[in-house]
Amino acid sequence: MKLTSDHLFYTTGELDRQAHLRTDTGWLEEALHKPDTRFLILHQDRNLFTHVNDVYRPALLTGEAIAGWWQKNPPWAYLGHAKGKDYFVLDLSLFPENKILMPLGTQFVFEDLRRAGPIAEREQAARCAYARGLMFWHKRHQFCGHCGYPSHMEQAGHVRRCSNTDCALEHFPRTDPAVIMLVHDREKCLLATHQRIKTGMYSTLAGFVEPGETLEQAVKREVMEETGIQVGAVEYAGSQPWPFPTSLMLGFYATAESYDIHIDLNELSDAQWFTREDLHAFPQSGKLLPSRDSIARNMIEAWLKSA
């Protein structure tokens, strides 16, 4: 069962990142001042949207609209090019939210991408995710991890360099690999609900990859640690950027070799085996599946269709 990763939410399929232009200061200066260039705005990890009739759309501002803020030298980055336009992101977290929104109008709001993303257009949500993940990394890495000196942005926001000339170490945007797996035996699958989730949502198991292990080893370890289930064959399904805050979800299907569940109560509040009929009956039983923007939901739905 393979997923088409480019069709998942938060994947920037249409965006040409044009990495070769990130060091071309002349080209960047020209792109920043083109009339058709658009700017995504962030404030405290929230993206700027228009919100009309319960519909969220990512706000894409012109250079004229952000000129006053640009003069204040906020963190920024070049995202890429799509359909004749260049896209940048500005992080205005250091400025009062009401002063940013007031000139724009009442339809503009800052909203958490986890809430607004699933109901936005997929490619638009992908650009918001890219912008959010990149600027989150900048916020958390303002100092060199080697010598402790302040670092500064280079290469259109895709590198940070230590300001200590004796160090001058380059730091690159961080992505944390995490495995996410649907354990099954063709007839039923294993889903669990986390201790921190109180909504009745059952999802696939997941966990971060540790140093020195392969992805397949991480799958087997996480399943055993969280549920006591032993798995055999591990099949890659697809991947999804997950900027909450900086993960790359690597999806797998894992074949169960045991069935007695012994959950880690520090992680999970419940885990159960479900048939396809059970999953179709979730709405009547008060249980929920993961949100439609997640790779977990896509893996479950692909398994449902595989019978």
ABEGO torsion letter per residue (X at the ends): XBBBAAABBGBBAABBAGAAAAABAAAAAAAAABAABBBBBBBGGBBBBBBBGGBBBBBBBBAAAAAAAAAAGBBBBBAEBBGGBBBBBBBAAABBAAAAAAAAEAABBBBBAAAAAAABBAAAAAAAAAAAAAAAAAAABABBAAAGBBBBBBGGGABBBBABAAAGBBBBBBBBBBBBBBBBAGABBBBBBBAABAAGBBBBBBBBBBBGBBAAAAAAAAAAAAAGBBBBBBBBAEBBBBAOAABBBBBBBBBBABABBBBBAAABABBBBBBAAAAAAAAAAGBBBBBAABAAAAAAAAAAAAX
